[in-house]
C-alpha cells in the first residue's frame, strides 16, 4: 500500500512594496474573502522543519510568466532555499510555460484553466516532460444534483461534468489530479469524501483532495474512507495552533501510514 501524503498548499497574490513586487500567501473562503497572511518562503521553511512531504505553490492571480519574469526569479530562489518537492501552478499557458517553471524550480507543474481551454496541452506536456510532471487541478461545485468543473479561480462554469472530466484527464496522460471543492474551501467542516471516494475508486492516478480541512480528524476520515493518496491544505496550516506534527500524529495514531 502506498504511503499517504500531506501537502501544504501555499496560494499567493503579489503585493507591491516600495516599487518592488513580492508574493504574499493568502487564505480564502469559497475562493473569495482573501486574507494576506505571510511570506511563502518563511512559511515553507516551517513546513520543511515539520517533515512535510512536498509543497503546492499556486500563483492565484495566474500572472503571465512572460510578462512577470520576476516570478521565475522568485521560484528559483524558493527552490534554492526549500529542499522539498515543489509543484507550481498558475499562469501556465503552453509548453513554454512548463519549460520555464521546470527550469526555475518546479518538480511538477499544475494546470487548471489551461487544461480546460486546451486539453491537448495535458498530452503534449506528458509526452515531452513525462506524466509525473503534469498535475491537473480541478475546482468543482455542486449545482442541483451534478458536480461541475469551474475555472478562472472558480468564477466560470466550464459546463464540464466533474467525473467525466477526471476520466478525460487520465486518458490524456496526466500524472496526478488535485480536487478542490469550492463550496468547502476555507469552511473547515471537512473534505468532500463523496467525490474523493468516487474518483479515487475509479482512477488509476494519484488523487489529492483539498478544501475543508478544519481539524486533524478530517484528514483521518478522508484517508480511511477513500483511496486518495494525499491531502492538500491551505488555511488549516496557516494558523499557529495547527501544524504538520499535530496532523501527522493523529493520522499515524489511526493506523494510516504516511511518507516520512
DOKE-930283 format. One line per field, with one value per residue (C-alpha): x, y, z; residue in one letter. Coordinates in pm, 1 decimal, always signed. Layout:
xx	[X,...]
yy	[Y,...]
zz	[Z,...]
code	[a,...]
***
This chain:
xx	[+0.0,+130.0,+201.7,-16.1,+99.4,+33.3,+75.1,+57.3,-95.3,+51.9,-160.6,-23.8,-102.6,+152.3,+188.7,+397.2,+608.1,+845.5,+804.4,+910.2,+676.0,+653.3,+447.2,+239.2,+47.5,-329.8,-612.3,-957.9,-1314.2,-1507.4,-1225.3,-1318.3,-1266.0,-893.2,-665.9,-292.7,-107.8,+266.8,+582.9,+581.4,+948.2,+933.0,+621.2,+771.1,+1075.8,+844.6,+670.5,+1006.6,+1109.9,+782.8,+856.5,+622.0,+618.7,+600.1,+457.6,+196.2,+266.8,-10.2,+1.6,-361.9,-371.1,-245.3,+6.4,+150.5,+503.8,+616.5,+514.0,+618.0,+966.2,+1027.0,+813.7,+1062.7,+1343.0,+1130.8,+1060.6,+1430.3,+1506.2,+1229.2,+1364.6,+1720.4,+1607.7,+1345.0,+1459.6,+1128.1,+948.4,+768.3,+460.3,+396.6,+74.7,-87.3,-17.9,+62.1,-39.3,+153.9,+452.6,+688.3,+536.7,+616.9,+975.6,+1019.8,+874.8,+1067.9,+1386.6,+1327.0,+1249.6,+935.1,+946.1,+589.3,+360.7,-4.4,-254.8,-621.8,-765.9,-514.0,-621.3,-985.8,-916.5,-667.7,-697.5,-428.3,-176.8,-203.5,-95.7,+165.9,+328.8,+315.3,+494.2,+764.9,+830.6,+681.7,+339.3,+489.2,+546.0,+186.2,-64.2,-417.4,-615.6,-994.7,-1205.7,-1564.1,-1902.0,-2231.6,-2525.7,-2855.8,-2758.5,-2442.4,-2084.3,-1946.8,-1590.9,-1507.4,-1205.0,-1056.7,-1033.9,-1378.2,-1550.8,-1655.4,-1855.5,-1693.9,-2015.3,-1792.8,-1916.6,-1661.0,-1643.9,-1627.9,-1351.3,-1148.2,-1166.0,-1066.0,-765.2,-646.8,-697.5,-492.9,-195.0,-183.2,+20.3,-190.5,-519.9,-581.3,-950.1,-1085.1,-1447.0,-1516.4,-1808.5,-1589.3,-1285.6,-1198.8,-1511.9,-1320.6,-1611.2,-1445.6,-1339.7,-1575.1,-1537.4,-1815.2,-1622.0,-1283.8,-1414.1,-1577.5,-1281.4,-1011.2,-1200.0,-1232.1,-897.3,-551.5,-395.7,-283.5,-571.3,-517.6,-818.2,-834.8,-1088.8,-1245.7,-981.2,-1059.9,-932.8,-688.4,-978.8,-1082.1,-754.9,-815.7,-1173.0,-1067.6,-776.5,-982.3,-1286.3,-1125.5,-828.8,-683.2,-305.5,-279.1,-449.5,-358.2,-448.3,-405.9,-597.8,-553.1,-176.1,-178.7,-253.0,-23.1,-249.7,-235.6,+77.4,+201.3,+324.6,-20.7,-191.3,+74.3,+47.1,-328.9,-314.4,-41.0,-228.7,-518.6,-300.3,-254.0,+97.7,+248.7,+557.7,+849.3]
yy	[+0.0,+345.3,+572.1,+881.6,+1239.8,+1568.5,+1866.8,+2226.9,+2446.2,+2794.1,+3024.8,+3371.2,+3709.1,+3976.2,+4295.6,+4592.8,+4747.6,+5035.2,+4971.1,+4607.8,+4310.6,+4040.8,+3718.6,+3701.3,+3395.1,+3435.2,+3234.7,+3220.8,+3120.6,+2977.6,+3121.8,+3470.1,+3666.8,+3686.4,+3749.7,+3812.8,+3600.6,+3597.7,+3521.5,+3194.5,+3110.4,+3168.2,+2954.0,+2683.5,+2662.6,+2592.3,+2318.0,+2170.5,+2150.9,+1970.2,+1685.2,+1798.4,+1565.3,+1831.5,+2175.1,+2310.2,+2674.0,+2848.1,+3188.7,+3272.8,+3568.8,+3349.8,+3618.6,+3566.0,+3429.4,+3609.1,+3946.1,+3878.6,+3733.3,+3831.4,+3527.0,+3292.2,+3450.4,+3405.9,+3039.4,+2975.9,+3145.8,+2943.1,+2611.4,+2703.6,+2764.3,+2491.0,+2132.6,+1960.1,+1853.7,+2159.7,+2174.2,+2517.2,+2634.3,+2949.5,+3141.8,+2830.2,+2889.1,+2645.5,+2411.2,+2706.6,+2779.5,+2422.4,+2464.0,+2787.6,+2651.2,+2323.1,+2517.6,+2755.4,+2528.7,+2327.2,+1948.3,+1929.4,+2179.4,+2220.8,+2336.5,+2420.8,+2680.9,+2591.8,+2226.7,+2319.7,+2565.0,+2334.0,+1971.5,+1864.3,+2053.6,+1766.8,+1503.4,+1728.5,+1808.7,+1445.3,+1329.6,+1596.0,+1608.1,+1282.3,+1234.1,+1259.4,+1632.1,+1705.8,+1775.6,+1880.3,+2074.9,+2051.0,+2310.7,+2193.1,+2287.9,+2103.7,+2251.4,+2074.4,+1705.5,+1735.0,+1839.5,+2084.6,+2192.3,+2561.4,+2762.0,+3114.6,+3080.5,+2927.6,+3212.2,+3038.6,+2718.5,+2514.3,+2308.7,+2000.1,+1728.6,+1654.5,+1275.7,+1282.2,+1544.3,+1339.8,+1039.9,+1258.2,+1394.5,+1041.2,+941.6,+1241.1,+1129.3,+1344.4,+1213.9,+1337.1,+1511.3,+1769.7,+1812.3,+2122.3,+2167.7,+2540.9,+2529.7,+2371.6,+2595.5,+2770.5,+2644.1,+2395.2,+2149.4,+1853.2,+1736.9,+1616.3,+1245.7,+1151.9,+1293.4,+1175.0,+821.2,+802.3,+941.6,+756.9,+428.3,+472.4,+634.0,+480.7,+822.8,+953.8,+1166.3,+1462.8,+1622.9,+1971.4,+2215.8,+2191.2,+2069.9,+2216.9,+1957.7,+1667.2,+1418.2,+1544.0,+1406.9,+1074.6,+1048.3,+1112.2,+867.0,+594.3,+623.1,+673.5,+560.7,+909.5,+935.7,+1280.5,+1577.8,+1938.2,+2206.1,+2581.9,+2756.0,+2464.1,+2512.5,+2893.3,+2948.4,+2886.9,+2646.7,+2398.5,+2230.1,+1933.9,+1748.9,+1750.2,+1628.5,+1360.9,+1229.7,+1187.0,+1024.7,+780.6,+701.4,+587.5,+328.5,+526.9,+515.0,+844.4,+921.9,+1013.9]
zz	[+0.0,-92.4,+199.9,+218.8,+167.1,+348.5,+117.5,+239.0,-30.2,-45.9,-257.4,-316.4,-461.2,-544.8,-342.6,-449.4,-173.0,-247.4,-619.6,-582.8,-623.3,-354.4,-346.0,-25.9,+99.4,+108.7,+259.1,+103.2,+174.7,-121.1,-336.0,-205.9,+119.2,+54.5,+354.1,+333.9,+588.8,+526.6,+332.3,+130.2,+184.5,+560.5,+587.6,+367.0,+594.2,+887.0,+690.5,+593.4,+958.9,+1033.3,+787.0,+511.9,+210.4,-58.3,-133.7,-371.0,-465.0,-657.7,-828.6,-754.7,-993.1,-1280.3,-1373.6,-1720.4,-1683.6,-1999.7,-1858.1,-1496.2,-1512.1,-1150.3,-1064.2,-1228.9,-1025.1,-714.5,-790.5,-840.1,-506.8,-341.9,-468.7,-367.4,-9.6,+30.8,-20.9,-80.0,-397.3,-532.2,-754.5,-906.0,-1069.7,-1201.9,-1519.9,-1722.6,-2083.6,-2300.3,-2329.6,-2295.3,-1952.9,-1848.1,-1964.5,-1771.9,-1447.6,-1460.6,-1533.3,-1242.4,-950.1,-1017.2,-988.5,-1118.7,-1292.6,-1201.2,-1463.2,-1436.8,-1673.3,-1945.7,-1930.2,-1980.8,-2262.9,-2435.2,-2316.7,-2564.0,-2350.8,-2099.5,-2350.2,-2510.9,-2177.2,-2065.8,-2380.8,-2355.9,-1980.3,-1853.3,-1697.8,-1347.6,-1412.2,-1513.9,-1235.9,-1325.4,-1070.1,-1076.3,-895.8,-869.5,-731.5,-691.4,-880.1,-821.6,-840.3,-1051.9,-987.6,-1243.5,-1316.1,-1275.0,-1386.7,-1364.4,-983.9,-959.8,-1142.8,-1465.6,-1502.3,-1779.7,-1802.9,-1786.7,-1551.6,-1280.9,-1308.0,-1688.1,-1682.2,-1433.3,-1670.1,-1964.8,-1775.7,-1708.2,-2071.3,-2186.8,-1980.5,-1668.5,-1376.4,-1085.1,-1005.0,-733.1,-643.2,-467.2,-359.9,-397.6,-153.7,+114.7,+63.0,+389.7,+566.9,+787.6,+807.1,+637.9,+293.4,+21.1,+88.6,-155.2,-450.8,-323.8,-284.4,-626.9,-821.3,-625.9,-673.5,-1049.6,-1138.5,-1156.7,-1098.2,-758.7,-630.9,-397.7,-226.5,-75.5,+57.2,+401.7,+648.9,+989.6,+1237.5,+1214.0,+1220.7,+876.7,+736.9,+909.3,+779.9,+420.5,+427.9,+594.5,+368.8,+27.5,-180.4,-216.3,-198.9,-44.6,+113.5,+35.3,+288.5,+287.1,+562.5,+804.1,+819.4,+807.4,+1174.4,+1468.5,+1654.4,+1365.4,+1239.7,+1042.0,+1353.8,+1512.8,+1198.2,+1136.2,+1492.8,+1477.9,+1134.2,+1241.5,+1563.7,+1345.7,+1172.5,+849.5,+706.6,+596.2,+395.1,+618.8]
code	[x,x,x,x,x,x,x,x,x,x,x,x,x,x,x,x,x,x,x,x,x,x,x,x,x,x,x,x,x,x,x,x,x,x,x,x,x,x,x,x,x,x,x,x,x,x,x,x,x,x,x,x,x,x,x,x,x,x,x,x,x,x,x,x,x,x,x,x,x,x,x,x,x,x,x,x,x,x,x,x,x,x,x,x,x,x,x,x,x,x,x,x,x,x,x,x,x,x,x,x,x,x,x,x,x,x,x,x,x,x,x,x,x,x,x,x,x,x,x,x,x,x,x,x,x,x,x,x,x,x,x,x,x,x,x,x,x,x,x,x,x,x,x,x,x,x,x,x,x,x,x,x,x,x,x,x,x,x,x,x,x,x,x,x,x,x,x,x,x,x,x,x,x,x,x,x,x,x,x,x,x,x,x,x,x,x,x,x,x,x,x,x,x,x,x,x,x,x,x,x,x,x,x,x,x,x,x,x,x,x,x,x,x,x,x,x,x,x,x,x,x,x,x,x,x,x,x,x,x,x,x,x,x,x,x,x,x,x,x,x,x,x,x,x,x,x,x,x,x,x,x,x,x,x,x,x,x,x,x,x]
***
